[in-house]
Amino acid sequence: MNEHRIEIVVNGRKRTASVEPRKVLADVLREDCELTGTHLGCEHGVCGACTVLVDGDAVRSCLMFGVQADGAEVTTIEGVAPGGGELSDVQAAFRDCHGLQCGFCTPGFVITVRAFLAENPRPTDAEIRSALSGNLCRCTGYQGIIAAVRQVVRQRTGLPPGAEPPASDIRPPSVPVAP
């Protein structure tokens, strides 16, 4: 075997592993780091269940080789919560808004939402839907997931519960086109 030694910081902890060049990051995380919260659904980058943060960017870990992450900082679902048994605001919103059922896709959604809101803290509903379009869920029907993102936006912007997010899909009235 032609293994390469890699060093990555996973959830704030330096990790080293000897991996084959063809081993994907998802397998490095699950097998070498023993972090099984990153799920493998399709293994083709379609479902989003394996999404992790690599240097702050949401990445499909089933499409990235472990050797490509050498020297990077990786955040998995295990590194999202603040500790002490508490949930992150995104995780709590998924729970509160029934944004999960079987839970298989939830780690990928939580990581995606975290990265998305870091880039766009006041999204419109259309932007939320677009940001989540790369993650698939076969259980929830997405309404609870979208509601969870809205709840996080409300909390982070200081709006009271039930208030509309600060940026909504307000469209100008349609202007009739002359025949």
N, C-alpha and C positions, 0 to 999 in steps of 0.2 A: 504494500500500500504506500501511496505517496501522500502522507499526511503533512499538514501545515499547522504550526503552532499559532494560535490567535489569542489576542488579549482584547477583551471587551469589558466595558463597565455596564453591568446589568442591574438596573434599579439601584444605582449608587454603589454597587459592590463590584470590585475588580474580579474578573473571571478569566481563566486561561483554559484553553482546550486544544487538543491536537485533532484536527478534523481533515477529512478528505476534501479536496477542492470542490467536489460535486455535492457536498452535504449542504442542504439549505438551512438558512438561519432558524427557521421554525424547529427543525430537528436538533440543531445545536442547543436551542433554548430548552426544548423538552427533554432531550437525552443527556446532554453534557452538563447543563445547568440545573436539571431536574425541576424546571418551572413548567408545569403542565397546563397553566391557564391559557396559554396561546393554543388555540384549537386549529386543527387542520380539517377543512371541509372538502373543498374541491381539489386542492393542490395544484390549481391552475391560475390563481389570482383573481378568480371571479367572485367568490362569495364574501370575502373580507373578514372571515372568522379569524384569520391568522395575523391580523393587523397589529403591528407594534410601532413604537416610535424609535426611529434611528436618528440620532442627533436632532431630535425635535420634530422630524417629519414622519407622517404616517406612511408606513411601508408594508407591503404584503410580504410577510416573512417566508412564505412558501415560494416566492419568486427570487429572493435574494440569497446568494450563497453566503455561508458563514464566513468564508475568507474575505468577502467584501465588507463585512462588518468589523474587520480587524481595526482596532483603535477607536471604534465608535462608542457612543453612549446609547444604550438601548433601554427603553422602558417598556415593560410588559404589564399586563393587567395586575400582576402581583405587586407592582411598584406604584400603583395609582393611589391607593388609599393612604391617608396620613399616618396610620398606625394605631395601636391601642384598640384594635377591633372596630374602629370607626370606618365608615365608608367615605369616599370622596363625594363631592357634591353631585357629580355626574352619576355615580353609582347609586346614590340615595334617590336621585330623581327617577332613575329607571325603576327602582323599587316602588317609589311612591306613585308613579304614573302607570304602573303595570306595563312597563316597556320590555318585559321579558316573560317568557313562559318556560320553555325547556332550558334556556340559558346557554345553549351551545354557541349562538352567535353573539351573545352579550359582550364578551371581552373585546371582540373586534369593533363593535359599535361604540363601546365606552372609549377605547383608544382613538377611534376616528373622531368622535365628538370632542374629545379633549384637544386634539390637534386643530380641528376646525374652529373651535371657539377661541383658541389662542391666536388664530389668524383673523377671525371675524367675530368679535365679541357681541355685536348687535345685528345678527342676521335677520333677514326676512324669512318668511315661511318658504318661499321658493328657494332661497339659498340653503336653508336647512335640508329640504328635500334633495336638492342637488348634491350637497355634501354627503348625504347618506346613501346616494344611489349606487355606490359601489359595495354596499353591504347588504347581504340577503338574509331575510328571516322568514321561515316557513310557518311560524306560529302566531305572531302577534297582529299582523295586518298593518303594522307600522304606525298606527295612530298613537299608541302609547309611547312609542319611541320618539315621535315628533313632539308629543306633549312633554316628555322628559327634557328634551333640549330646550323647549320654551321655558320650562320651570327653571332650569339652570340660568338661562339668560335673565329671567325676572329676578332671581336671587342675586346674581352678580351685579345687576344694574340697580338694585335697591327698590324695585317695584313691589307692591304688596301682592300676596297670593291672589290668583285669579285675574290680575291685571294683564292687559295685553303686553306682549314684548315691545320694547321700545321702537323697533323697526318692523312694520308689518307690510303686508302685500297691498299697499294702497296704490291703486292705479288711477291715472287720470280718467275722467269720463270719456267714453268712446265718442269720437267725432264722426258723425255720418259722412260718408263719402258721396259727393255729388255724382249723379248718374251720368 
